[in-house]
Amino acid sequence: MKQNKLIAITALAMSLTLTSCSDDEPKVPQTTDTVNNVVTSTQSASAIMSYIPADTPVLALFVKDPNNPIPQNFKDKMDKVYGSIAELFQMAIQEKLNETSDEAKKAEMSTFVDKWLTADNFDKLGLSMDESEFALYSVDLFPVLRMTLAKTHALDEFLDELMGKANTSKADSAIKKDVNGTTVYQFGDKEIQIMVSLNGNALAISLAPAREVDNLMPKLLGFEKPAKTIVQSNQYQDTISKYNYLPNNLYWFNIRQLADYFVNPDQYQTSMLDIMKIQDNMMSADCKTEILALFDKFPRLVGGTTIFNENTMDSHMIFEMEQGLGSKLATMTGRIPNANVDAAITYGFSFDIVAAKALAQEFVTNIETTPYKCEFMAGMNEKAATLKAQLDQPLPPFVSNFKGVNVVINELDLDMSKKDPNEMIKSLKAKVLLAVDNPEALQGMAEMMMPDLQKLGLKAGADAVNISSMIPFKGTQMPVNLDHVFLAMGTETIGVSLGEDTDVELTQAVSSNSTPQLLTFKITADIYRNIFTGLDEISSAMSDTSKPTINFQQFMMSDMLWWETETGNMNFTDRGLEIQMDIKY
């Protein structure tokens, strides 16, 4: 648990730093000319762009653009978060130190933490919303992390201290040298070396085989810049234009391009393949053709920010797919019932299992008709007949009837200071909506199990009915008031609600049209604030050893709530599997 805290805090710090390097919404829609103009301004504004090769298969980019400054409202909200991260680092590391009995080691680490990870000294590491930039890319398959630090950083002092600790732990495991005016640190052993270059506020980190360090260092650390940079690449330009991303805030993972390195290693000159012991004769010609054909169907994972202004941050991600494949998979999408209210939390999911079964049958039939020739895929050929026999089995009635679900929480008020579960839930109003092709069939199944349901007069389009008397458990068996449970039915939706006065909304919801989406969700920050309001009372009543855990939870649910609402959806389209995330803050 304590290790997980430290990991969570580290990830949080990195993600916030990256997010803060995003930019504002473009003033006009991006045509090709607009993209070229904005890209040119981004390239000239950020020196980092000139180090990224055009052919990198991996990219995560967050650079500054003076034409699109970070919104002031975002900066104001982040100030509190950044100030708390240092305290969390201290808390998590202190917990780890308390586990050791080595007082000398404990004192040494405490000094290190106090020097670098206090709220006053955290900025020495060079992280700044106004100045920091970030780029993760690859050069001949070797990963490179490049950053622009705050001008007032003391990272050189930090690296000197790390080098001293490394050499104390193992002699000659770290060195420092000057390369054309740039300070280079090397950490590692006889196999792998981690290289860190620091020149002013420009930082670069990479790794290489120890025997190849001198040869690879110029390219990896940027002493030799690429002949063609990322800004000049079609992949970069086309990605921005196609998805309307801000040019200084995007990422991709070119799966097809990476696969080619491992399928056709003789076509590439990189010692990374030697390290991984990849040889050209490891695959037959048939395997190479068929494996690359598979990756042609899912070539890239791409994402980026589309809008970032004073109160909105919208992002988009897509698993790109071969032409026609996304549309075919979209037939598996069912329907998500509309909630028709401004709920605190909604989570909707749909799945048309009948359509999915048809697609699976088509897939196995294709394998039977044209078996794979690749020896690595022989198992798929063998399983095709078995899978086809299983798919020929009829579906249960309810399974084929189901098309989607939407879970809606309108109100949840908890008193976390109460130990008795029956006292903890002060108020709960929620509903579950099921999208079905034949609500009457589902009603018939329910009436067979609960004959008394027939007496309530449940009908499509009629008012919701109270089914509290039919619930087999009540009182101390459930920490929720079950005196107000309602059931209603529409022409394509059936729903259940919990809570006083929820019957009217339920009646309206089941009568509304459903939406053909694969997944939707919405979360409001207020519900978290309500839930964790009582943590102060809990913390004061707990032992000193338990307080850090509560304090950590309180931070995650209070200081981190810089946003007000998060909404998102996921759908198959003709372009692939697309995910949209919209944040209001």
N, C-alpha and C positions, 0 to 999 in steps of 0.2 A: 504493500500500500504506500509506504513512504517513498519507495523508488518510483512508483507511478506518479506520485505528486511532482517529483523533480522533473520527470519526463514531460508531464503536462505543462508545467511552468515554462520549461525551455521551449516547447513547441509553441506555447502561447506568445512568448516574447518574440520569437522569430516571425510568427504569422502576423502579429501586429506591426512589426517593423516593415514587412513586405507590403501589407495593406496600406500603410501610411505613405507609401511611395506612389500611390495611384493618383490619377488626375481627374480634372473636371470634365463635364460633358461637352462634346463638340457643339459649336453653335449652330451648325447646319448639318444635314445628312451628308455622309461621306460618299461622294462620287469618286471616280478614279483620280481626277485632278486634285480633289480635296485631300485624298489619302496621300498622294505624292507630296503635296505641300506640307502636310502635318508631319509626315515621316521625315522629310528633310529637316524641319525645325527640330524634331526630336534628336536626329543624328547630330546636328551641329551643337545642340545644347548639352548632350551627354557624351563624354569621352569614352564611356564604357562600350558604346555601340561599335566603335572602330576596332575592338578586339575580338568581336564575335564572328566566327567564320560563317559564310553563307550556307555551308552544307551541314551545319550542326543538326543532328537528328533530335536533340533534346534542348529545350529552351524554356527558361522561366525568367521573365524580364520585368523589372520595376525600376524605371529611371525617371529622372526629373524632366519636366517640360515647363519652361517659364511662361508659356502661353496658356497653360492649364494648371495654375497653382493648387495646392491642396486646400480644400475648403476650410475656412477658419472655424466653422462649427465642429468639423471633424477633429481639428487640432485641440479645441477646447475639451471635447469629450475624452480624447485620448490622454490628456495630461494626467488625469487621475489614475488611469490604468497603468501608465508607465511608472508612475511613482510607487504603485503597489507591487509591481513585478519584482523589484529589488528586494522588498521585504519578504516576499514569498520565497525567493531564492534563499535568502538567509534562513528562513524558518525550515525549509526542507533540508538544507545542508546541515543545519544545527541538529536536526533529528537524527541524521545519519552519524554525525560526530558523537552524539550521546551513546551510540551503540558500541563504540570502541573504548577499550580500557587503556589504550596507549595515550597517556597524557601529553607526551611530547608531540605526537602526531596531531592530537586534538588541538593543541595550542597553535601549531603551525598552520593548520587549516583555518582556524578561527581568525588568525591574523590575515590570511589571504582573503577570506570572505569579507572581513571588515574593510579591507583596502579596496576591493573591487566591486562588491555586490551590495553595498549600502545605497540607500536612496540618493545620497549626496555624491557618491562616486561612480554610480552605474554608468553615467554618461562618458566616463573615461574610455569605455570600450568603443566609442565612436558612433553609437546609434543615435540618430536624430531624425525627427520627422521632416525637418526643413532641409537637411543636407544628404541623408543616406540614400544610396542607390544600390541595386542588387541585380546581378545577372548570373544565372546558372546555365552552363552550356557544355558542350563537349568538343574536344579537338582530337581527332583520330581515336574516338571512343574514350579518351581520358576525360574525366569530369573536371571542370574548372568553375570555381566560385570567384566572382569578381565583385568588389564593393567599393563604393565611394563613401568614406567615413566623414564624420563631423571634423571640421578643421581643428578643433580643440582636443582631439583624442589623445590618449596616452597608451595606444595599443603597442607601441614599440617597447615601452616599459613592461607591459603585460607579457609580451613574447619573450623578452629577456628573462623575466622571472620563470616562465614556463621552461625555457631552455636550461636554466640553472637547475630546476627541479628534475628535469629529464636526465641530465648528466649526473646528478646526485644519485638518482635511482639506478642508472646504468651508464657507465662511463662511455663517452664519445658517441652517445646516441642522438646528440643534437649539436648543430654547428650554426654559425652565423658568418655571413660574408657579404662583401659589396660587389655588385655586378652592375657596372656602368651607372653608378650613382644610386642604385636601388638596393636596399637591404634585403637579403634573402636568408631565411631561416630554413633549415632542413632537420626534420625529425624522423627517426625510423631506425631500421636495422639493415642487414645485408640484403634483404629481399625487396622491401618497399620503402620508399622515402616520401614523406609528406613535405611539400615545398610551400613556403609562405613568403610572398614578396610584399614589401611595404615601401612606398615612395610618396612621401607627404601624406595625403589622405586617401591614396589609391592602394587598395588591398587586393591581392590575388592568391588563391589557394588551389593547389592541385596535388596530384600524386603521380609517381612513376616508379618503374623498377630501378633498383639502386644502380644497376649496371648501365642504365640508359639515361640517368638523370641529366648529365651534361649535354647530351644530344637533344633531349626533349624539353629541357627548361626554357630555351628561348621561345618556342611556340606556345608552351602551356602557360607561362607567366607573362607572355605578351611582349617580350623584348623584340620579337619578330611578329609584326602584325599580318593578318591574312591579306592575300591579294584582293579577295572579294569579301566584303563584309555582309552581315545579315541584312542590313538595310537595302543592299543591292540585290537581294535574292527574291526570286518570284514567290517562293513559299511565304516569306514574310509579308510582301506586298499583297498577295492574293488573300492571305488569311485575314488581314485587316479589312480589306475591301469586302470580302464575302460575308463576314460576321459582324461588321461595324464595330470592331474593337478599338479602344483607345490604343494608339501605336506604342505607347510607353508602358503598357500594362497587359501582358498576355503570356501565354505559355503553350507549348505543345510537346508531344511525345510521339515521334514518327516511328510507329511500330514496324511498318513495312521497310523503311530505310534501315533500321537497326537489324531486322531479320536478315537483310541481304549481306551484312557483314559476316554473319555466322553461317549462312548458306553458301556464299561464294567468297570465302576468306582470301583466296589467291588474287582477287581483284583489288585488294586493299593493302596498303603498306602501313601497318600499325602494330607495334609490339604488344598492344593490349591483347590481341588475339593469341600471341605466343604465350603470354602469361596465363590465359585461360585454356591453353592447349587445344585451340581450335584449328583443325586441319581440313583442307579442301576435300580429301578423300573419305571424310566421315559420312558422307551422304551419296547415294546414287543419283544419277541424273533425274530419274523419276521423282525421287524424294524432293530434290531441289525445286523442280517444277511445281509439284503439288503443294508443298509447304508455302512457297511464295504466292501461289494462287489463293491459299487460305488468307494470308495476310493482305492480299489485294482487296479482300472483302471488308476488312477492318483496318484501313491504313494508318489512321492517326487519332490520337486523343488531343483535342484542342480546347483552349479556354481563354477567357479574358474578361476585362471590365468593359461594359458598354456605356454606363452612365455613372458619374461621380460628381455630385454637386452638394450644395449646402445641407440637404436633408435626405438625399437618396444615393444609394450605391447598388447598382445592378450588375450582375455578372452572368456569364453564359459559359457552358461547357458542352462539348459534343464528342461522342464516339463516331467518327465519320464512317460511312458505309458505302459499299459499292452501289452504283446507280440501280435503283429498283429494289434493293434489299430492305432498306428502311421502310419503304411503303408496304412491302410484303409483311414485315414483322408488325407493322401498325395494325394489321387485321386482328392481332391478339388483344388489342385494347378494347376494354369493355366500356362501362359507363360509371361515372362517379356521381351520386346524388348531390344536388345543391343544398347547402345548409340554410341559405336565405337569411342568415343573421351575421352580425359582426362578432363572431365567437372569439374566445381567448385562444383556443387551440383547435385546429382541424387537421385531420389526417385522412386523406382519401386514396384508395388504391383500387384499380380495376384489372380484370383479367378475363378474357373470353376463352375458356378452356376448350370449347368446341373448335374455335378457330386455331388455337394453339395445337390441338391434336391433329388437325388437318395439315398444318405446316410440318409437324414432326413426321407424319406419314409421307409427305412429299420428300422430306430429307432422306428418310431411310430407303424409300423407293429409288431415289437417285443413286444411292450407294449400291443397292442391289443391281441396278441396271449398268452402272459404270463403277466397278469396284476400284478402290485406291490401289495403285501399283507400288507405292512407297512401303517399304518393309516396316517402317515405324507406325503405319496406320493399319496394319493387318488386323489388329484387334477390333477396329471399327467395322471392318468388313464382316468379321465373324459375328459381331453383335447385332448386325442389321436385321437378320431374320428374326432373332429373339425379340428385338424391339418392335418389329412390325406386328408380331403376334400379340404382344401386349397392347399395342395401340388399337388393334382390332376389337378389343373388349369394349362393350358398351359402358358409357358413363352413368353413374348413379343420377337419378332425377334431379336432386338438389344441386349437384355439381354442375350439370349442364344448364341449370336455370340461373345460377349465380353469375352476375356480371360486374359487381363492384360493391365497395363499402365506403362509407364516410363516417368517421368517428369524430364527434363534435363535443367539446367541453365549453359551455357558455360561462360557467362560473365555478371556481374552486377556491375555497377559503379554508386554510388549515391553521390550526393553532399548534405549532411545533413544540411549544412548551409543555403540552399535555402528554403524559405517558400512556394514558388509556386510549386505545384506538377509537373507542366510541365517542370520546370527547375531542379527539384531534380534528376530525372533519366537521367544521362548523357549517359549511354550505357546499352543496354540489348539485349543479344542473348540467345535464349532458344528454346526448342522444346518439344512437347508432342507426344509420340509414343503410339499407341493403337495396342495391339495384338488381332486379330480377326480371326475367322475361315474362314470367307467369306468377304474379303474386297470389292468385287464388290457389295454385297448387301448393305453395308454401303454407298458406292458411289452412288448407285441408290437412297437411301433415301435422300442423300444430294442434288442430282440433281433435285429431286422432289420439294424440298424447294427452291433451287436456280437454276433455269433452265439455267442461263448463264454459269454455271459450265461445262455444256456439251461442250461449245465452246472452252474450254481450252485444251482439248485432254488429260485429265488425264488417264493414263494407268499403269497397274502393270509393274514395272521394268523400266518405262520411267523416264526421268528427272522430277524434281519437277517443279510445275507451280506456278506462282505468282498470288495469289488471293486477293491482296490488294484492287483492284477495287470493290470487292464484299462485303467488310466489311461495314456495315451500319453506323458505327460511326467513326469519325476521329477528328483530330485537338484538340480543347480544351476539348472535351468529354473524351479523354483518355490521360494520361500523358506519353504515349509511342508512338514512331514513328511507324506508321502502313503502311509505304510505302514499307516495305519488309516483306511480310507474304507469306509463301510458303506452298504448299500441295503436298505430294507425296504418292505413294502407291506401296507396294510390294505384294508378294503372301500370306503373313500372317500378314502384318503390314501396318497400315496407319498412317501418321504423319503430323503434322503441325509445322512449325518453324517460329520464329520471329527474324528479324535482318538481316542486309546487309551481303551478301555472305554466308548465312546459307543454301542455296539451295543444294549445292554440298554434304555437310555432311548429310543433310536430305535424299537425294536420296540414299546415301550409307547405312544409318541407316535402312530404310524400307526394304532394300534388304538383310539385315543380318538375321541370324537365331536368334530366341528368346530362352530364357533360362527358363527351368521349375523350377522356384523358387517362393516361397510364397511372400517374401519381401526382397528388397535390398536397400541399401542407401550408399551414399558417401558424405562427407562434407569436404571442405578444409578451413583451417583457413584464407587463403588470402582473401576470399570473405568477411569475417567479418571485416578484417582489412580495406578493401576498403570502406565498408559501413560506418564504424564509424570513418573514418579519420577526418571528419569535426566536431566532437563533441567539440573540443577545441573552435572553433569559436562560436558554439552555446552557450556553457557555459559562455563565456565572455560577451555575449550579454543578458544573462538572469538575472533575479532578484536573490538576495541572497537566497531567500526561495526555488527557483526552481533549483539552482545549485547542491544541493546534489543528486537530482534524476538523473541529467545528469552525474554527477561524478560516481554514482553507475553503470549506464549503461556502461560508458566508461571503468570502471574497469572490468566488466564482459566480455566485448568484446575485451579487450586488455591484461591486466595482466593475465587473465585466459587462454589466447590462448597459452599455453605452447606446445600444440600439433600442427602438421601440417596437417594431414589428419585423418579422422575417416571413416572407412568402416564397414559395417555389413550386415548380412543376417539372415533370419529366415525361417526355413523349417520343415515340418513334415518328420520324418524318421522312420525307424523301431524301434528306441529307444524312440521316443517321439517328442515333439516340441522343436527344437534346435535353439539357437540364438548364433551367432558368432559375436564378436566385435573386430576389429583390429585397433590399434592406432599407427600411426607413429609420432615420435616427434624429 
